[in-house]
Amino acid sequence: MGNLLEGKKGIIFGALNDMSIAWKVAERAVEEGAQVTLTNTALALRMGETQKLAEKLNTVVIPADATNIDDLTKVFEESQKVLGGKIDFVLHSIGMSPNVRKGKPYDGLDYNMLQTTLDISAISFHKMMQTASKIDAIAEGGSVLALSYIAAQRTFFGYDDMAEAKALLESFARSFGYVYGRSKGVRVNTISQSPTVTTAGSGVKGFNDLVDYAERMSPLGNASAEECANYCIVMFSDLTRKVTMQNLFHDGGFSSMGMSSLAMEQYNKN
Ligand SMILES: NC(=O)c1ccc[n+]([C@@H]2O[C@H](COP(=O)([O-])OP(=O)(O)OC[C@H]3O[C@@H](n4cnc5c(N)ncnc54)[C@H](O)[C@@H]3O)[C@@H](O)[C@H]2O)c1
């Protein structure tokens, strides 16, 4: 399609099936001239379709649990071998909460599950950057992105302990953005995306109502996974070399709204 990422090398974490945001990002990155490797858990590789995407993009899948440092080291080492050099961009598109999955209410959280939520959905982002930095796997001026949600700032019924995970994720982007910026000129940001119909998204209680509410509240409507991929490409490109430590809303305007006419209509039914 274009050449915004011509010659760049990237790693995409979290493409499970063709609804996944990471799936769309991988496809768009290759369309824009990048070479990528894919990675996901062994379980996801069995249950999902990551291998199919790898075949389509003529690349490899490196199995890894993003909470495991040895696995992460392998992802960065193998990716550099396969792609032939240092990594220019990394997408963290990983989220999972056992509390959400089991439908635990916020005042009935299981604390072991909370640890798992934080480890998978947020601490893995720090681990990823610490591992890459330790073996100097990311090129000068590289770009690291994670996907977030506005429940980090405001309370959304049903989002449970994922709210804390997203708040931590965004904080890691700021703190590591400082360290990585100073040492290597690497940018670190999060994109706060509209609710999007995916496997992880649909696990949230009342998800369809949330999508409808956000659609009514957002002047531009909800942002799709494809549109999110486009924003990720811009953030990976050289057009955003001085953007770092930011949480960037990609939500059709939702985050600046209080009430909209379309949402108000819901209360004027008679
Ligand atoms: N779908 C939405 O409404 C929405 C909105 C805002 C942000 N996000 C975020 O976007 C990201 C991608 O989610 P998605 O909606 O595309 O859903 P998805 O289910 O397609 O992707 C989630 C991915 O996380 C992977 N994963 C889970 N545990 C892992 C582990 N231990 N190690 C490595 N990978 C692991 C899964 O295998 C899967 O590929 C998540 O961070 C999610 O919170 C989603």
The ligand as an SDF file (V2000), in Angstrom:
LIG
                    3D

 44 48  0  0  0  0  0  0  0  0999 V2000
  -10.9910   -5.2700   22.3190 N   0  0  0  0  0  0  0  0  0  0  0  0
  -11.1580   -4.1380   22.9890 C   0  0  0  0  0  0  0  0  0  0  0  0
  -12.2680   -3.6670   23.2290 O   0  0  0  0  0  0  0  0  0  0  0  0
   -9.9430   -3.3900   23.4480 C   0  0  0  0  0  0  0  0  0  0  0  0
  -10.0400   -2.0170   23.7690 C   0  0  0  0  0  0  0  0  0  0  0  0
   -8.9200   -1.3470   24.2330 C   0  0  0  0  0  0  0  0  0  0  0  0
   -7.7230   -2.0500   24.3950 C   0  0  0  0  0  0  0  0  0  0  0  0
   -7.6500   -3.3810   24.0820 N   0  0  0  0  0  0  0  0  0  0  0  0
   -6.3980   -4.0920   24.2930 C   0  0  0  0  0  0  0  0  0  0  0  0
   -5.8870   -4.5680   23.0680 O   0  0  0  0  0  0  0  0  0  0  0  0
   -4.9960   -5.6460   23.3490 C   0  0  0  0  0  0  0  0  0  0  0  0
   -5.2880   -6.7950   22.3760 C   0  0  0  0  0  0  0  0  0  0  0  0
   -6.5200   -7.3850   22.6520 O   0  0  0  0  0  0  0  0  0  0  0  0
   -7.5780   -7.7740   21.5360 P   0  0  0  0  0  0  0  0  0  0  0  0
   -8.8040   -7.0050   21.8430 O   0  0  0  0  0  0  0  0  0  0  0  0
   -6.9950   -7.6870   20.1730 O   0  0  0  0  0  0  0  0  0  0  0  0
   -7.9330   -9.2980   21.9170 O   0  0  0  0  0  0  0  0  0  0  0  0
   -7.2470  -10.7070   21.5470 P   0  0  0  0  0  0  0  0  0  0  0  0
   -7.9320  -11.6960   22.4130 O   0  0  0  0  0  0  0  0  0  0  0  0
   -7.2800  -10.9330   20.0950 O   0  0  0  0  0  0  0  0  0  0  0  0
   -5.7130  -10.5140   22.0060 O   0  0  0  0  0  0  0  0  0  0  0  0
   -5.2440  -10.7290   23.3070 C   0  0  0  0  0  0  0  0  0  0  0  0
   -3.9450  -11.5160   23.1600 C   0  0  0  0  0  0  0  0  0  0  0  0
   -3.2500  -11.6650   24.4020 O   0  0  0  0  0  0  0  0  0  0  0  0
   -2.5600  -12.9090   24.2980 C   0  0  0  0  0  0  0  0  0  0  0  0
   -2.0540  -13.3680   25.6010 N   0  0  0  0  0  0  0  0  0  0  0  0
   -2.7850  -13.7100   26.7060 C   0  0  0  0  0  0  0  0  0  0  0  0
   -1.9510  -14.1350   27.6880 N   0  0  0  0  0  0  0  0  0  0  0  0
   -0.6810  -14.0320   27.1920 C   0  0  0  0  0  0  0  0  0  0  0  0
    0.6050  -14.3040   27.7230 C   0  0  0  0  0  0  0  0  0  0  0  0
    0.7800  -14.7750   28.9680 N   0  0  0  0  0  0  0  0  0  0  0  0
    1.6980  -14.1030   26.9360 N   0  0  0  0  0  0  0  0  0  0  0  0
    1.5640  -13.6370   25.6630 C   0  0  0  0  0  0  0  0  0  0  0  0
    0.3630  -13.3370   25.1170 N   0  0  0  0  0  0  0  0  0  0  0  0
   -0.7430  -13.5390   25.8680 C   0  0  0  0  0  0  0  0  0  0  0  0
   -3.6420  -13.8170   23.7330 C   0  0  0  0  0  0  0  0  0  0  0  0
   -3.1280  -15.0610   23.2860 O   0  0  0  0  0  0  0  0  0  0  0  0
   -4.1850  -12.9470   22.6220 C   0  0  0  0  0  0  0  0  0  0  0  0
   -3.4630  -13.1330   21.4150 O   0  0  0  0  0  0  0  0  0  0  0  0
   -5.1730   -5.9930   24.8220 C   0  0  0  0  0  0  0  0  0  0  0  0
   -4.1610   -5.3340   25.5880 O   0  0  0  0  0  0  0  0  0  0  0  0
   -6.5130   -5.3510   25.1280 C   0  0  0  0  0  0  0  0  0  0  0  0
   -6.6890   -5.0830   26.5130 O   0  0  0  0  0  0  0  0  0  0  0  0
   -8.7280   -4.0500   23.6020 C   0  0  0  0  0  0  0  0  0  0  0  0
  1  2  1  0
  2  3  2  0
  2  4  1  0
  4  5  1  0
  4 44  2  0
  5  6  2  0
  6  7  1  0
  7  8  2  0
  8  9  1  0
  8 44  1  0
  9 10  1  0
  9 42  1  0
 10 11  1  0
 11 12  1  0
 11 40  1  0
 12 13  1  0
 13 14  1  0
 14 15  2  0
 14 16  1  0
 14 17  1  0
 17 18  1  0
 18 19  2  0
 18 20  1  0
 18 21  1  0
 21 22  1  0
 22 23  1  0
 23 24  1  0
 23 38  1  0
 24 25  1  0
 25 26  1  0
 25 36  1  0
 26 27  1  0
 26 35  1  0
 27 28  2  0
 28 29  1  0
 29 30  1  0
 29 35  2  0
 30 31  1  0
 30 32  2  0
 32 33  1  0
 33 34  2  0
 34 35  1  0
 36 37  1  0
 36 38  1  0
 38 39  1  0
 40 41  1  0
 40 42  1  0
 42 43  1  0
M  CHG  2   8   1  16  -1
M  END
$$$$
